[in-house]
Amino acid sequence: MVKVNFHPCVPVPVSNRIADRLVVMLIMALCVTLADKASAAGKREIPSIEACRGLFESGNVDIRILALDQAMAHKMDAPEDLRQLLIKSLQDGNAGVRSVGATFIGRIKAKEAVKPLIDCLATADMDVAQYNGGFGLYTGWRADYWRADVITALGKLGPEAAAALPAVRSQLAHWVARGASEQRNRVIEASATFIGIMKDVDSGPSLIALFKDDSIRRHPKAAIARALGRIGGDEAIKLLADYAQRGVEGRSRAAAIDALSNFQSERVHDVLLSILRQSDSEEWILALAAQVAVRTETPGALPELLKLAEKHRNERDLCEGIAKAIKEYSGPHEDTVPILNALALHSSSDVPCAAIDSAKTLGQPGLEFIIRCLGHSDANVRGGAADAIGDIGSGETIPVLNEVLGTETNRYVRDDLLKAIAMIEKRCAQAQAEGGLGSGE
């Protein structure tokens, strides 16, 4: 199969038949020619919303989808006409048209489309995509994926979409009962995500049962974990905590760990500390656990992060995750300094730079750490420190920057230092001017 993307969210499956591929080449050549003409004229030619509607009503499958794509350019100047066109696309006999229409409805958050989306979802005779006289671009479209796109769109429409819960529950039950397939996984994943967004407590038991089902693949299982994290409940917390600690599949385990961010309990804290002490875990799992431990204010988390930063100085992903975790720390800022110092010793400049970025949120202790990084052996780190001081420094830091400027030999770092000084001076001048205006009044 060959794919041609007319729009970032409109993948166009193309068959390998020579005639179909020739048609696609002609369409692409026409699009390029029109784009070149528009560019030469200094503007982009966009069909009117009326023209898009006409193309949609008279064109074949491919033209109808292209009409929807072009109509999206009118979301500001003709929003009502665009919404009506997208809602109409939900009644189309072709799965691809419905899928694209639902995707665009979610993008513009057309809340009046809740009922049409529900009605579309409940249509029983649309299980198979129909070939409606197009060029073959949509022949064999993934017939049931459109249901997942409709459910995903509903999830973007806010609380008003809660009316869709019975229909989504019905879809979930229907597809769970069917044999394993990619379509099944997509619908289960979208349904679980929607149920989580709506925090539907009544669906909790069915999601727990699904999470325990070994036939559910990793993507839908991860969505179920996130949904349970939103819904909560003692049984959900126990299930997520157990899987976070002992799960074997990485993506689902990561989703379970992340879902624990929503809970504050001794059990959750114990599980997170246990994961941080499992040095044989994958570094991205440890990094995520570090962030969740800080987010949930797990007692004893910082000493464990310091041990990890000192022990795994050559593991970039883990150390960058620890740096991100420090950024979320809400306790005494000086407690983070030993960890920042350990991260500054990492062999990759990316980690000290990540630590500098986190230190910008840590008040005076963070600023002192950044100033120390001006003496780092890596020029990238020194430049990053100069940039950070330019962002948060006060007039008191200008003498420090000038002193470093006198000994710095790297021309790029010198430029960063000069820019930082200029930024601080400008900020100080503005503050002084505003203060003068205030006193004058």
C-alpha positions in Angstrom: 0.0 0.0 0.0 1.1 3.6 -0.7 -0.1 6.5 1.4 -0.8 10.0 0.2 -1.5 12.6 2.9 -3.7 15.5 1.7 -4.0 16.6 5.3 -2.1 15.6 8.5 -5.1 13.8 9.9 -6.5 12.5 6.6 -4.5 9.4 5.6 -5.5 8.3 2.1 -4.9 4.5 1.5 -4.0 3.9 -2.1 -4.3 0.6 -3.9 -1.4 -0.7 -6.0 -3.4 -0.8 -9.2 -1.7 1.2 -11.9 -4.9 3.1 -12.8 -5.5 4.2 -9.2 -1.9 5.2 -8.8 -2.1 7.2 -12.0 -5.2 9.0 -10.8 -3.5 9.9 -7.5 -0.4 11.2 -9.4 -2.7 13.4 -11.5 -4.5 14.8 -8.4 -1.2 15.5 -6.7 0.1 17.3 -9.8 -3.1 19.4 -9.9 -2.7 20.3 -6.2 0.9 21.3 -6.7 0.0 23.4 -9.8 -2.7 25.3 -7.9 -0.4 25.8 -4.9 2.3 27.2 -7.2 -0.1 29.6 -8.8 -1.4 30.7 -5.4 2.1 31.2 -4.2 3.0 33.3 -7.2 -0.1 35.5 -6.6 1.0 36.0 -3.0 -2.0 34.3 -1.5 -3.5 30.8 -1.0 -6.6 30.0 -3.0 -9.2 28.4 -0.8 -12.6 27.2 -2.2 -15.6 29.0 -0.6 -17.6 27.0 1.9 -20.4 26.9 -0.7 -18.0 25.4 -3.2 -16.9 22.8 -0.6 -20.5 21.9 0.1 -21.2 21.5 -3.6 -18.2 19.3 -4.0 -19.3 17.2 -1.1 -22.8 16.7 -2.4 -21.8 15.9 -6.0 -18.4 14.3 -5.7 -17.3 10.7 -5.2 -15.7 9.4 -2.0 -12.3 11.0 -2.6 -13.7 14.3 -3.6 -16.0 14.3 -0.6 -13.1 13.8 1.8 -11.1 16.5 0.1 -14.1 18.8 0.3 -14.2 18.3 4.1 -10.5 19.0 4.3 -10.8 22.3 2.3 -13.9 23.3 4.3 -11.8 23.3 7.5 -10.2 26.5 6.3 -13.5 28.2 7.0 -13.7 27.4 10.8 -13.3 31.1 11.6 -15.3 32.9 8.8 -18.1 30.3 8.4 -18.2 28.2 11.5 -21.9 27.4 11.4 -21.8 26.2 7.7 -18.7 24.2 8.5 -20.4 22.5 11.4 -23.4 21.6 9.4 -21.3 20.1 6.6 -19.3 18.0 9.1 -22.5 16.8 10.8 -23.9 15.8 7.4 -20.7 13.8 6.7 -21.6 11.5 9.7 -24.5 10.2 7.6 -22.3 9.2 4.7 -22.3 5.7 3.5 -18.5 5.5 3.4 -16.5 4.8 6.5 -13.6 7.0 5.5 -15.9 10.1 5.1 -17.5 9.4 8.5 -14.1 9.0 10.1 -12.7 12.3 8.7 -15.9 14.1 9.5 -15.8 12.9 13.1 -12.1 13.8 13.5 -12.8 17.3 12.3 -15.8 17.7 14.6 -13.5 16.8 17.5 -10.9 19.3 16.3 -13.3 22.2 16.2 -15.2 21.0 19.3 -18.7 21.3 17.7 -20.8 20.6 20.8 -24.0 20.5 18.8 -22.7 17.4 17.1 -23.1 15.2 20.2 -26.4 13.7 19.2 -25.4 13.2 15.5 -22.3 11.4 16.7 -24.4 9.2 19.0 -26.8 8.5 16.2 -23.9 7.7 13.9 -22.4 5.3 16.5 -25.7 3.5 16.8 -26.1 2.8 13.1 -25.9 -1.0 12.8 -25.7 -1.3 9.0 -22.4 0.6 8.6 -20.0 -2.2 9.6 -18.5 -2.5 6.2 -17.1 0.5 4.2 -18.9 0.9 0.9 -17.2 1.8 -2.3 -19.2 4.7 -3.6 -17.7 5.2 -7.0 -14.4 6.8 -6.0 -11.1 6.2 -7.7 -10.3 3.2 -5.4 -8.5 5.4 -2.9 -10.8 4.2 -0.1 -11.5 0.7 -1.2 -10.8 -1.6 1.7 -10.9 1.3 4.2 -10.4 0.0 7.8 -14.2 -0.6 8.2 -14.6 -0.3 11.9 -12.0 2.3 12.7 -14.5 5.0 12.2 -16.3 4.0 15.3 -13.2 4.7 17.3 -12.9 8.1 15.6 -16.5 8.9 16.5 -15.9 8.0 20.2 -12.6 10.0 20.2 -14.5 13.0 18.9 -17.1 12.7 21.6 -14.4 12.7 24.2 -13.3 16.2 23.0 -16.7 17.8 23.3 -16.7 18.3 27.1 -19.4 17.4 29.7 -22.2 17.7 27.1 -20.9 14.4 25.6 -21.9 12.5 28.8 -25.2 11.7 27.0 -23.1 9.3 24.9 -22.1 7.1 27.8 -24.8 4.5 27.2 -23.9 4.2 23.5 -20.2 4.0 24.3 -20.8 1.3 27.0 -22.8 -0.6 24.4 -19.9 -0.4 21.9 -17.4 -1.5 24.5 -19.5 -4.5 25.4 -20.1 -5.4 21.8 -16.4 -5.2 20.8 -15.1 -7.0 23.9 -17.3 -10.0 22.9 -15.8 -10.1 19.4 -12.6 -11.9 18.6 -9.2 -10.3 18.8 -8.6 -7.8 16.0 -7.1 -4.4 15.4 -10.5 -2.9 15.0 -11.6 -4.3 18.4 -8.5 -2.9 20.1 -9.1 0.6 18.6 -12.7 0.7 19.7 -11.8 -0.6 23.2 -9.0 2.0 23.6 -11.3 4.9 22.5 -14.2 3.7 24.7 -12.0 3.4 27.8 -10.5 6.9 27.1 -14.0 8.4 26.8 -15.2 6.6 30.0 -12.2 8.0 31.8 -12.7 11.5 30.6 -16.3 11.3 31.8 -15.2 9.7 35.1 -18.0 7.1 34.7 -17.9 5.3 38.1 -20.6 2.8 36.8 -18.1 1.5 34.2 -15.4 0.9 36.8 -16.1 -2.8 37.3 -16.2 -3.6 33.6 -12.9 -1.8 33.1 -11.3 -3.7 36.0 -12.4 -6.9 34.4 -11.0 -5.9 31.0 -7.6 -4.9 32.5 -7.3 -8.4 33.9 -8.1 -9.9 30.5 -4.9 -11.2 28.9 -6.4 -10.9 25.4 -6.5 -7.1 25.6 -3.4 -5.7 24.0 -1.1 -3.1 25.4 -2.6 0.1 23.8 -6.2 -0.5 25.0 -4.9 -1.8 28.3 -2.9 1.4 28.8 -6.0 3.4 28.1 -8.0 1.3 30.6 -5.3 2.0 33.2 -5.5 5.8 32.6 -9.3 5.6 32.8 -9.2 3.7 36.1 -6.8 6.4 37.4 -9.5 9.0 36.7 -12.4 7.0 38.1 -10.7 5.8 41.3 -12.0 3.4 43.9 -10.3 1.0 46.3 -10.3 -1.9 43.9 -9.0 0.2 41.0 -6.2 1.6 43.2 -5.2 -2.0 44.3 -5.2 -3.3 40.8 -3.1 -0.4 39.4 -0.7 -0.5 42.3 -0.1 -4.3 41.9 0.4 -3.9 38.1 2.7 -0.9 38.6 4.9 -2.9 40.8 4.9 -6.3 39.0 3.5 -5.7 35.5 5.5 -7.3 32.7 4.3 -5.2 29.7 6.1 -1.9 29.7 3.5 0.4 28.2 0.7 -0.9 30.4 2.9 -0.8 33.4 3.8 2.8 32.7 0.2 3.8 32.3 -0.6 2.1 35.6 2.3 4.1 37.3 1.1 7.3 35.8 -2.5 6.6 36.9 -1.3 6.5 40.5 -0.6 10.2 40.2 -4.3 10.7 41.0 -4.1 9.1 44.4 -2.7 10.0 47.8 -2.4 6.9 50.0 0.2 5.0 51.9 -0.2 2.0 49.6 0.6 4.1 46.6 3.6 5.7 48.2 5.0 2.3 49.2 4.6 1.0 45.7 6.4 4.0 44.2 9.3 3.7 46.6 9.5 0.0 45.8 9.7 0.7 42.1 12.4 3.3 42.6 14.4 0.7 44.5 14.1 -1.8 41.7 17.4 -0.9 40.0 16.8 -3.6 37.4 13.7 -1.8 36.0 13.9 -0.1 32.6 15.2 3.5 33.0 12.2 5.0 31.5 10.0 3.2 34.0 12.2 4.5 36.8 12.0 8.0 35.4 8.2 7.9 35.3 8.1 6.5 38.8 10.3 9.4 40.0 8.0 12.0 38.5 4.9 10.3 40.0 6.6 10.0 43.4 7.3 13.7 43.5 3.8 14.5 42.1 2.1 12.5 44.9 4.5 13.9 47.6 5.7 10.5 48.5 7.7 10.7 51.8 11.3 9.5 51.3 11.2 10.0 47.5 14.1 12.6 47.3 16.7 10.3 48.9 15.8 7.6 46.4 16.1 10.0 43.5 19.5 11.1 44.8 20.6 7.5 44.9 19.4 6.9 41.3 21.1 10.1 40.1 24.4 9.1 41.6 24.2 5.4 40.6 23.0 5.9 37.0 25.1 8.9 35.9 25.5 7.5 32.4 21.8 6.8 31.8 20.5 9.9 30.1 16.7 9.1 30.0 16.5 8.3 33.7 18.5 11.4 34.8 16.4 13.7 32.5 13.3 12.1 34.1 14.7 12.9 37.6 15.3 16.5 36.5 11.7 16.8 35.3 10.5 15.3 38.6 12.5 18.0 40.5 10.7 20.7 38.5 7.4 19.5 40.1 8.7 19.4 43.7 6.7 21.6 46.0 8.7 21.1 49.2 11.6 23.1 50.5 13.7 24.1 47.5 17.0 23.5 49.3 16.2 19.8 49.6 16.7 19.4 45.8 20.2 20.9 45.6 22.1 17.5 46.2 20.1 16.0 43.4 20.8 18.9 41.1 24.5 18.7 41.9 24.5 15.0 41.1 22.7 15.6 37.7 25.3 18.3 36.9 28.0 15.6 36.8 26.3 13.6 34.1 28.4 12.8 31.0 25.8 14.1 28.6 25.2 17.9 28.5 21.5 17.2 28.0 21.1 16.2 31.7 22.8 19.2 33.3 20.8 21.4 31.0 17.6 19.7 32.0 18.6 20.2 35.7 19.2 23.9 34.9 15.7 24.2 33.4 14.2 22.6 36.5 16.2 24.8 38.8 14.6 27.9 37.3 11.5 27.1 39.3 13.3 26.5 42.6 13.9 30.1 43.8 17.2 31.1 45.3 18.6 27.6 45.7 17.9 27.0 42.1 19.5 30.3 41.0 22.6 29.5 43.0 22.9 26.1 41.3 22.6 27.7 37.9 25.3 30.2 38.7 27.6 27.3 39.7 26.9 25.8 36.3 28.5 28.8 34.7 31.8 27.1 35.6 30.9 23.7 34.1 33.4 22.0 31.9 30.9 21.7 29.0 30.3 24.8 27.0 26.7 23.7 26.2 26.0 23.6 29.9 27.6 27.0 30.5 25.5 28.5 27.7 22.4 26.9 29.1 23.1 28.4 32.5 23.6 31.9 31.0 20.3 31.6 29.1 18.5 30.6 32.3 20.0 33.5 34.3 18.9 35.8 31.5 15.3 34.5 32.0 15.2 34.7 35.9 18.1 36.8 37.0 17.9 40.1 38.7 20.2 43.1 38.7 22.3 41.4 41.4 23.4 38.7 39.0 24.8 41.1 36.4 28.2 41.5 38.2 28.5 37.7 38.3 27.8 37.4 34.6 30.3 40.2 33.9 33.0 38.3 35.9 32.4 35.1 34.0 32.4 37.0 30.7 36.0 38.2 31.6 37.3 34.6 31.6 35.0 32.8 29.2 36.9 31.8 26.0 34.0 30.1 24.0 32.5 32.7 21.7 29.1 31.1 21.7 28.9 31.1 25.5 30.2 34.7 25.5 27.2 35.6 23.2 24.9 33.9 25.6 26.3 35.8 28.5 26.0 39.1 26.7 22.3 38.3 25.8 21.6 37.4 29.4 23.0 40.7 30.6 21.0 42.6 28.0 17.8 40.8 29.0 18.3 41.5 32.7 19.1 45.2 32.1 16.0 45.6 29.9 13.9 44.0 32.6 15.4 46.2 35.3 14.8 49.3 33.2 11.2 48.4 32.6 10.6 47.8 36.3 12.2 51.1 37.1 10.1 52.9 34.6 6.9 51.3 35.8 7.9 52.2 39.4 8.4 55.8 38.4 5.0 56.0 36.7 3.4 54.5 39.8 5.1 57.1 42.2 4.2 59.9 39.8 0.5 59.1 40.1 
